[in-house]
Amino acid sequence: MNTNTRPTTLTLATFSAISLSFIAIKKWNRYRYNRRRRLPLLGSDGTIMDDCISARGQSFITPTMPYIIDYLKCLQDQCDPHSNPQGYIPLCVAENKLIIEDFASRLMQVETAYRAFSDAIVYCYNNSLGLPAGREAVAYFLAKHFLFREEREMGFEETLHWIRPEYVAIGSGAASLLSHVVLALAEEGDVVLVPAPYYAAFDADVKASTDVEFRIFAGCKTVPVHSNDPTTGPSPEDLEKAALAAEADGLRVRILLITNPNNPLGTIYPAEVMKSAVEWARSRHVHTIVDEVYALSCHDELGSGFESILRVLKNDLGTDVHHLWALSKDFGSSGFRIGTLYTQNTHLLSALANLNIFSSVSHPMQMILSEVLTDDNFIYSFLDRAREKIRYSYYFVSKRLDEMVIPYVKAKAGIFVYVDFSALLPSQTPEGEAKFASLLMDAAHIIMTPGQSQKDLKPGMFRICYCSVSLDVLEIAMNRLDKIVGKIRRWHWDNLNADSLTDIL
């Protein structure tokens, strides 16, 4: 009997221990489950204090551009001339909504949809740099409209002789391609020089973090290049000064990023300025990325004032000059998320072939792209109509600004005008600019892009995107702006209150 007692006792003890272990595990799992379901605790600065998101996840919560919160608010209550005349008017996003209907009518043709889905290639994996048809179409388009814009009768095969499709990559928007290119060309912490004022989102596109290592982002730092006259473009002296200042801080200058035509100025850099900038970059072994997303939105009929970097360098980009373009601006299709890169750096393309797996364009959209970009009859007539609409809206806004006696940069391209409201600020400081922006938002329900977010040293500069709304809404916006300007001049900031700000909306 005694021989059987000990094993029985051990068995019961073991069973009890296992039971307690299961209970403990169950309680722990319930605790962890409840913590996951619990609403996150927020700190005083709005950051999440819970473990429901990682540290690097928290770093993405802050909007990439400070005025985006106001823009999203505008979208919830947009102005409509008939149903909501007092609604908000967002003039801060560079979108050309005036040409959407013209472009949509071409895309809604039956043969276009057939082309998008009839070929088995669109249902399968392929080169992440783009389908053969898509890359050939982009090469054709760049040759016809950037390199040889006067050669309208140039044939398909001839264009591919000049712009080789294997040097073309298609990605989900210019921002995505820019981020990948910077990631592939530079090391974490390297500097990207950008002539200022510049597009506010560039800071996010080449984002750097001192706290978290972002493997999927470029991890670089933008450094503005300031000039005495930014409308003429950066001189070698301007570039050298900015580079030396960065190097004095222990940073390495790796890339020069230039937007031409310029955003937000709406100006066009002359060919000699672009050439000298590339020569300066090459003398320092610095890569040059040229963003030409507004190249076909010049205000003259043929875009004769603009010369692409492809022409300036006679299509000899070498391994250090890289060209960006997208459908977002010239074709009013930012929602399509289609950007293009043209580079003769085969090592860069090999790197992008892997990076682009995360941001390639869907194959049906690439097939649509290939059909539209090679439709010469449509493209030439569409661009003519688009430029006509841009010119008319620009004329309307500039005329109203002249009537208000508000200075602005004379635009030659793009879908915006850069306006100087500095004389109306309560103080010539960033705080004064922010106060003016708040007044526009609260009293006039208008939001424009502030110069502070575009690295402008002068407070009071704002970008007005006049193609982002219809002409009827644009007229309402300018009427409100006219009233705000008049009230500031009459009452001054000390006397602005609810009574003095009546009748604006």
Beta strands, then each sheet from edge to edge (+ up, - down):
strand 1: 89-91
strand 2: 168-171
strand 3: 191-195
strand 4: 221-225
strand 5: 253-259
strand 6: 287-291
strand 7: 321-326
strand 8: 339-343
strand 9: 417-420
strand 10: 446-450
strand 11: 461-464
sheet 1: 1+ 10+ 11- 9+
sheet 2: 2+ 8- 7+ 6+ 5+ 3+ 4+
end
